[in-house]
Amino acid sequence: MQLSDISRVWDRDQDESILEIYDIEKGTREIIHEFDYLIEAPNWSKDGKYLIYNSKGKIYKLHLETKEIEEIYSDYVTNCNNDHVLSPDGDYIAVSHGTKEDGKSRIYILPMSGGVPRLITPLGPSYLHGWSPDGKMLTYCAERKGEYDIYTIPVEGGEERRLTDSQGLNDGPEYDPSGEYIWFNSVRTGLMQVWRMKKDGSEQTQMTFDEGWNTWFPHISPDGKTVVMIAYKKGDLKPEEHLPHKNVELRLMSAQGGEVRTLVKLFGGQGTINVNSWSPDSKRFAFVSYRIREK
């Protein structure tokens, strides 16, 4: 999510947010809730009962049955961006938060029920995207010495490990359900494309070859069969940019690669689907579309 901090220069005070669910089997969109302010990046809870999103620096739950909204208490961590993921057991949430001292994003973990966060990445900026299925590792995009690459770090803290070293942006890393692979997006071949590598960084393999699209944030379904991604039309922005206020598409592909098909066309971009938002049964995923309120 490395450009999310940069994108804050965009005026989003007029954004209205529409939280939606797409049903893969039915091919339908359902509006769950509308907000007259900015929300971003839904996660789906492990029990399937609520969605989690960020807004105004804090993290919230929206209970799907009652539509009740509940803030997750995070003590001093109140500048959260749209990079947050859940632990495999659903008991914890890891967030990216812009620290007060230097404004750089760092990764923290706190209980899903709320509590005092624990710092995981002393170095910044670090932008979280994935939690390994065994619960032991986090993977994230980080800028170190001017280069944006994919890293991993133990959940208990410790030394980070760099997995990519290609020139240009590498971002959006996420473990597949087996824990053997990390999916990510990279500009190394010109446009932003989806890639996959072994969890140790070996066998880095291009998975999409879209000549007319910049494709970001591959999210793998819990059953490991399907990948949903967000795509920007070539020429609408630079390949390394992930901006709001764009006409984008949500696209689907087999986890084995191959044909990519469009599911949804919408006005969105930054905040639409930054993190994995699949339902536990792999039949639906959540996303956010936007409107700009007239001044």
Backbone torsions as a table, in degrees:
resi	resn	phi	psi	omega
1	MET	NA	24.2	-166.2
2	GLN	-54.5	-24.3	-177.8
3	LEU	-95.0	3.2	-178.6
4	SER	-66.4	-37.0	177.5
5	ASP	-65.0	-41.2	178.6
6	ILE	-63.7	-37.6	-175.5
7	SER	-68.3	-11.9	179.1
8	ARG	-63.9	-17.0	176.8
9	VAL	-69.9	-19.4	173.9
10	TRP	-68.7	143.1	178.7
11	ASP	-78.0	109.2	179.0
12	ARG	-114.8	11.2	178.1
13	ASP	-65.5	-21.9	-178.6
14	GLN	-97.6	5.0	-179.2
15	ASP	-72.2	133.5	165.8
16	GLU	-109.8	137.9	-170.9
17	SER	-113.6	136.6	177.9
18	ILE	-118.5	110.2	178.8
19	LEU	-83.9	121.7	-172.8
20	GLU	-128.8	162.0	173.7
21	ILE	-127.3	133.2	175.3
22	TYR	-106.2	129.6	178.4
23	ASP	-97.8	115.9	-175.7
24	ILE	-64.5	-44.3	-175.9
25	GLU	-69.9	-39.8	-177.1
26	LYS	-88.0	-20.4	-176.6
27	GLY	67.9	36.6	-174.5
28	THR	-123.0	152.8	172.8
29	ARG	-106.3	135.9	177.2
30	GLU	-126.8	125.2	175.4
31	ILE	-78.8	123.4	-179.0
32	ILE	-92.9	-41.1	-178.8
33	HIS	-163.6	146.3	176.3
34	GLU	-116.1	141.0	-176.8
35	PHE	-125.1	143.2	177.3
36	ASP	-93.0	23.6	177.7
37	TYR	-148.6	176.8	-174.7
38	LEU	-79.8	126.0	163.9
39	ILE	-126.1	160.9	-176.3
40	GLU	-146.3	155.9	158.3
41	ALA	54.8	70.7	178.4
42	PRO	-69.8	138.5	162.5
43	ASN	-104.3	155.8	174.1
44	TRP	-106.7	130.9	-178.1
45	SER	-65.0	156.7	-176.7
46	LYS	-66.6	-27.7	177.7
47	ASP	-89.6	-1.0	176.5
48	GLY	77.5	7.8	-171.4
49	LYS	-93.9	-17.7	-178.2
50	TYR	-150.2	162.2	173.4
51	LEU	-109.9	148.2	-179.7
52	ILE	-117.4	137.4	179.6
53	TYR	-148.3	166.5	175.0
54	ASN	-108.9	149.2	176.5
55	SER	-160.3	131.7	176.7
56	LYS	52.8	36.5	174.6
57	GLY	87.1	-3.9	-178.2
58	LYS	-119.5	168.7	-177.6
59	ILE	-112.1	137.8	-175.8
60	TYR	-132.2	155.0	169.0
61	LYS	-108.3	139.8	169.2
62	LEU	-118.0	114.0	-179.0
63	HIS	-75.6	122.4	-171.4
64	LEU	-66.9	-32.6	-177.8
65	GLU	-76.0	-44.1	-174.3
66	THR	-101.3	-14.8	-174.1
67	LYS	65.6	13.8	175.6
68	GLU	-67.4	139.3	178.9
69	ILE	-110.1	133.2	-174.7
70	GLU	-133.5	128.3	176.3
71	GLU	-78.0	138.4	172.4
72	ILE	-90.5	113.9	-176.6
73	TYR	-63.5	128.6	-176.4
74	SER	-132.1	20.7	174.9
75	ASP	52.8	-120.5	-175.3
76	TYR	-79.8	-9.2	-178.7
77	VAL	-87.2	89.6	-174.6
78	THR	-128.5	21.2	175.9
79	ASN	-128.5	49.0	-177.6
80	CYS	-74.5	141.5	174.3
81	ASN	-103.1	-163.1	-171.7
82	ASN	-91.1	30.2	174.7
83	ASP	-116.3	99.6	178.5
84	HIS	-148.9	138.2	-178.7
85	VAL	-138.3	160.3	-177.6
86	LEU	-101.7	149.9	173.8
87	SER	-67.7	156.7	-178.6
88	PRO	-56.8	-32.3	178.8
89	ASP	-87.3	-4.7	177.3
90	GLY	79.3	4.3	-175.6
91	ASP	-86.4	-17.6	-176.8
92	TYR	-132.2	158.2	173.5
93	ILE	-128.6	136.0	173.8
94	ALA	-105.0	137.6	-174.7
95	VAL	-131.2	156.6	168.8
96	SER	-103.8	128.8	-172.9
97	HIS	-134.7	132.4	177.1
98	GLY	-77.1	109.6	-174.8
99	THR	-68.6	147.3	-173.7
100	LYS	-66.0	-33.1	-172.4
101	GLU	-66.2	-43.7	-176.8
102	ASP	-131.1	-1.0	178.2
103	GLY	77.6	-1.0	-177.8
104	LYS	-81.4	142.8	179.7
105	SER	-72.0	132.9	173.0
106	ARG	-134.3	162.7	-173.1
107	ILE	-102.2	136.1	-179.8
108	TYR	-132.9	156.5	174.9
109	ILE	-124.0	138.5	175.7
110	LEU	-144.8	161.1	178.1
111	PRO	-64.0	146.4	176.8
112	MET	-61.7	-27.8	178.3
113	SER	-77.4	-6.3	-178.6
114	GLY	102.7	152.7	179.1
115	GLY	161.0	-171.1	-179.5
116	VAL	-83.4	122.4	-177.5
117	PRO	-69.4	157.0	176.1
118	ARG	-116.2	127.1	-179.7
119	LEU	-70.6	133.2	179.3
120	ILE	-108.3	-42.9	-176.2
121	THR	-111.9	101.5	177.6
122	PRO	-61.6	-30.5	-178.6
123	LEU	-87.0	146.3	177.7
124	GLY	-138.6	160.2	1.1
125	PRO	-81.5	143.4	176.4
126	SER	-132.7	130.2	-174.1
127	TYR	-122.8	109.5	-173.1
128	LEU	-70.1	144.9	172.8
129	HIS	-142.4	-24.4	-174.2
130	GLY	-145.9	150.1	176.6
131	TRP	-126.2	126.8	-175.2
132	SER	-65.5	147.6	-177.8
133	PRO	-59.9	-27.0	177.7
134	ASP	-82.7	-0.7	175.7
135	GLY	79.7	5.0	-170.9
136	LYS	-96.2	-22.4	-171.3
137	MET	-131.7	151.6	169.3
138	LEU	-114.9	149.0	172.9
139	THR	-125.9	145.1	-170.3
140	TYR	-158.3	163.2	170.7
141	CYS	-94.9	136.4	179.6
142	ALA	-142.0	147.5	174.5
143	GLU	-100.3	120.0	177.1
144	ARG	-131.7	120.0	178.8
145	LYS	54.9	40.8	173.7
146	GLY	85.5	-1.8	-179.7
147	GLU	-114.7	134.9	176.8
148	TYR	-97.8	116.5	-178.0
149	ASP	-136.7	174.0	-179.7
150	ILE	-93.1	133.6	179.0
151	TYR	-130.0	161.5	167.7
152	THR	-128.1	157.6	177.9
153	ILE	-152.8	144.5	176.3
154	PRO	-62.9	144.8	178.2
155	VAL	-59.7	-31.6	179.8
156	GLU	-78.7	-2.3	-177.9
157	GLY	94.5	168.8	-179.3
158	GLY	137.4	-154.4	-176.3
159	GLU	-84.6	131.8	176.4
160	GLU	-78.9	154.7	-179.8
161	ARG	-123.3	127.2	179.1
162	ARG	-85.1	130.4	-177.7
163	LEU	-107.1	-26.2	179.8
164	THR	-119.6	152.1	177.6
165	ASP	-144.8	21.3	178.1
166	SER	-76.6	152.2	-179.8
167	GLN	-69.1	141.6	-179.1
168	GLY	94.1	-177.9	-171.7
169	LEU	-76.6	129.6	167.1
170	ASN	-120.7	127.6	-167.5
171	ASP	-151.5	173.4	170.2
172	GLY	64.3	36.1	-176.0
173	PRO	-71.5	140.4	-178.6
174	GLU	-150.7	132.2	177.4
175	TYR	-70.7	146.1	169.2
176	ASP	-82.4	167.4	-174.2
177	PRO	-61.9	-22.4	178.5
178	SER	-77.5	-21.1	-176.1
179	GLY	79.6	2.2	-177.7
180	GLU	-87.9	-24.8	-176.0
181	TYR	-124.4	151.8	169.7
182	ILE	-119.1	125.2	174.3
183	TRP	-93.7	149.1	179.7
184	PHE	-160.2	177.9	174.9
185	ASN	-123.5	147.8	-173.2
186	SER	-149.5	147.4	177.7
187	VAL	-97.8	12.7	-170.5
188	ARG	-62.7	-19.8	178.0
189	THR	-106.1	13.8	176.2
190	GLY	117.7	-71.4	172.8
191	LEU	-88.3	163.4	174.2
192	MET	-72.7	125.3	-179.5
193	GLN	-133.2	163.6	179.4
194	VAL	-90.2	137.2	-179.4
195	TRP	-130.0	166.3	176.1
196	ARG	-140.8	144.5	176.6
197	MET	-144.5	162.2	171.9
198	LYS	-65.4	158.3	-174.9
199	LYS	-63.0	-17.1	177.1
200	ASP	-93.4	4.2	178.6
201	GLY	94.0	-4.0	-179.9
202	SER	-81.9	166.6	175.4
203	GLU	55.2	50.0	178.4
204	GLN	-72.1	118.2	-168.4
205	THR	-129.9	128.9	177.2
206	GLN	-72.9	133.7	-175.8
207	MET	-112.2	-25.6	175.0
208	THR	-118.6	150.4	-177.5
209	PHE	-137.3	52.3	-174.6
210	ASP	-84.1	108.6	-177.2
211	GLU	-73.2	-21.1	-177.8
212	GLY	-110.1	8.8	-173.3
213	TRP	-139.3	148.9	166.3
214	ASN	-102.8	117.0	-170.7
215	THR	-111.6	131.0	-173.1
216	TRP	-125.8	160.6	163.7
217	PHE	51.2	69.8	174.0
218	PRO	-70.5	124.5	179.5
219	HIS	-117.0	122.2	-173.8
220	ILE	-93.6	133.4	180.0
221	SER	-65.8	153.9	-178.1
222	PRO	-58.1	-27.8	177.5
223	ASP	-82.9	-1.4	175.0
224	GLY	76.7	10.4	-173.1
225	LYS	-97.2	-26.4	-166.8
226	THR	-134.6	149.3	178.4
227	VAL	-125.7	129.6	172.8
228	VAL	-108.6	142.2	-174.1
229	MET	-141.7	161.7	174.4
230	ILE	-110.2	136.4	-174.6
231	ALA	-128.0	135.0	174.1
232	TYR	-105.7	137.3	178.7
233	LYS	-65.8	135.9	177.8
234	LYS	-54.2	131.3	179.5
235	GLY	97.0	-18.1	178.6
236	ASP	-74.2	-20.4	179.5
237	LEU	-166.5	170.9	177.5
238	LYS	-71.2	149.9	-177.7
239	PRO	-54.6	-32.4	-177.4
240	GLU	-88.0	1.8	-179.1
241	GLU	-96.0	142.0	174.8
242	HIS	-131.7	90.0	-167.5
243	LEU	-108.6	160.8	171.9
244	PRO	-83.1	176.7	172.4
245	HIS	61.3	46.3	179.3
246	LYS	-130.9	151.2	170.0
247	ASN	-80.9	118.6	-174.9
248	VAL	-128.8	172.0	176.4
249	GLU	-129.1	143.1	168.9
250	LEU	-98.8	126.5	-169.8
251	ARG	-126.4	153.3	-173.9
252	LEU	-122.2	142.5	179.1
253	MET	-147.2	149.2	171.1
254	SER	-63.3	145.9	176.8
255	ALA	-66.1	-11.0	175.1
256	GLN	-87.6	-4.9	-176.2
257	GLY	93.3	-174.4	178.2
258	GLY	108.1	-147.5	-174.0
259	GLU	-61.1	138.8	175.6
260	VAL	-112.9	131.6	179.2
261	ARG	-125.2	148.0	-179.7
262	THR	-83.8	132.3	176.7
263	LEU	-101.8	-45.2	-171.5
264	VAL	-138.2	136.5	168.9
265	LYS	-111.1	132.7	-174.2
266	LEU	-156.2	167.5	173.2
267	PHE	-95.6	115.5	-176.3
268	GLY	-174.8	-126.1	-178.9
269	GLY	118.0	-114.5	177.7
270	GLN	-56.8	120.6	179.5
271	GLY	98.5	-13.0	-175.9
272	THR	-68.1	-49.0	-173.7
273	ILE	-156.6	52.9	-176.4
274	ASN	-67.6	-28.3	-175.2
275	VAL	-127.8	165.8	-178.0
276	ASN	-61.9	126.1	-176.2
277	SER	-129.3	23.8	178.4
278	TRP	-69.7	145.2	170.9
279	SER	-71.4	155.9	-177.8
280	PRO	-58.9	-27.3	-178.7
281	ASP	-89.6	3.4	177.6
282	SER	65.1	17.0	-178.5
283	LYS	-98.3	-16.6	-175.7
284	ARG	-143.4	160.3	169.7
285	PHE	-142.4	154.9	-179.1
286	ALA	-102.9	153.5	176.9
287	PHE	-157.8	170.9	178.8
288	VAL	-123.2	128.1	167.9
289	SER	-106.9	168.8	-172.0
290	TYR	-136.0	157.0	166.1
291	ARG	-128.2	152.7	172.7
292	ILE	-103.2	117.4	-178.5
293	ARG	-71.2	136.1	179.4
294	GLU	-67.9	137.6	-179.6
295	LYS	-79.1	NA	NA
